[in-house]
Amino acid sequence: MTIIAELPLDLVGHEGTVAARLFAPQKRAEGPGWTCRFEIGEPISYGLNVAGESSLQALALALKGLSSALYGSEAYSAGQLGLYGEFGGYLGIPAPSIFLDEAPFPF
């Protein structure tokens, strides 16, 4: 799989950064459609393959899924996840509108 975007995030109490990665969409081996994977590195350690009818839809949905996983994480809610030393604010990608109370940075 090819990484097409990566964002290094800061996590309180964790040495180094936590990588949030988005991979290139891939045509499904069986049947129509595409999948696109996103991953959040250790210690959060979360990843998901997102399906779409087209490569663009799979990519857009994976980006929204990545955003939801980050802004919906316990680390973000606790003010421990951040970007460039700033915690509890903007993480470099827009948040889905469902998170406007916690992260006012909408898609």
C-alpha positions in Angstrom: 0.0 0.0 0.0 1.2 3.5 -0.8 0.9 6.3 1.7 -0.4 9.4 0.0 -0.7 11.6 3.1 0.8 11.6 6.6 0.4 13.9 9.6 2.7 13.7 12.6 0.7 14.4 15.8 1.9 15.1 19.3 0.6 13.1 22.2 1.2 14.1 25.9 3.4 11.5 27.6 4.5 9.9 24.3 8.1 10.4 23.0 8.1 11.2 19.3 5.0 11.7 17.2 1.9 9.6 16.4 1.5 9.2 12.6 -1.9 9.6 11.0 -1.7 8.0 7.6 -4.0 7.9 4.5 -3.2 5.3 1.9 -4.0 5.3 -1.9 -7.4 3.8 -2.8 -7.2 0.4 -4.3 -9.7 -1.4 -6.6 -11.4 -4.2 -4.8 -10.2 -7.7 -5.9 -13.7 -9.1 -5.7 -16.6 -7.2 -7.3 -17.0 -3.5 -8.0 -15.8 -0.7 -5.9 -12.7 0.6 -4.1 -11.2 0.6 -0.6 -9.0 3.2 1.0 -7.2 2.6 4.3 -6.3 5.0 7.1 -4.2 4.3 10.2 -3.2 6.0 13.4 0.1 4.9 14.8 1.0 3.7 18.3 0.0 4.1 21.0 -3.5 4.9 19.6 -3.1 2.0 17.1 -6.2 2.2 15.0 -6.9 1.5 11.3 -9.8 1.0 9.0 -10.4 0.0 5.4 -13.2 2.2 4.0 -15.2 1.2 0.9 -16.6 3.4 -1.8 -18.2 3.1 -5.3 -15.3 5.1 -6.8 -11.7 5.8 -5.8 -12.6 9.4 -5.0 -15.5 8.4 -2.8 -13.4 5.9 -0.9 -10.7 8.5 -0.4 -13.1 11.2 0.8 -14.8 8.7 3.2 -11.4 7.5 4.5 -10.4 11.1 5.2 -13.6 11.7 7.1 -13.1 8.4 9.0 -9.6 9.4 10.0 -10.8 12.8 11.1 -13.6 11.2 13.2 -11.2 8.7 14.8 -8.8 11.6 15.8 -11.3 14.1 17.1 -13.4 11.4 18.7 -10.4 9.8 20.5 -10.0 9.8 24.3 -6.7 11.5 23.8 -8.2 14.5 22.0 -11.1 14.7 24.5 -8.6 14.9 27.3 -6.6 17.6 25.6 -3.6 15.3 25.1 -3.6 15.1 21.3 -2.2 18.0 19.3 -0.3 19.4 16.4 3.1 21.3 16.7 2.9 21.4 20.5 -0.6 22.8 20.6 -3.0 20.4 22.3 -6.8 20.1 22.2 -7.2 22.3 19.1 -7.0 22.0 15.3 -5.3 18.8 14.2 -4.5 19.8 10.6 -7.6 18.2 9.1 -11.3 19.4 9.3 -13.6 17.7 11.8 -16.9 16.2 10.7 -19.8 18.4 11.7 -20.9 15.9 14.4 -17.8 17.0 16.4 -18.5 20.8 16.4 -19.0 20.9 20.1 -15.6 19.4 20.7 -13.7 20.5 17.6 -15.0 23.6 15.9 -13.1 23.0 12.7 -15.7 21.6 10.3 -15.5 20.0 6.8 
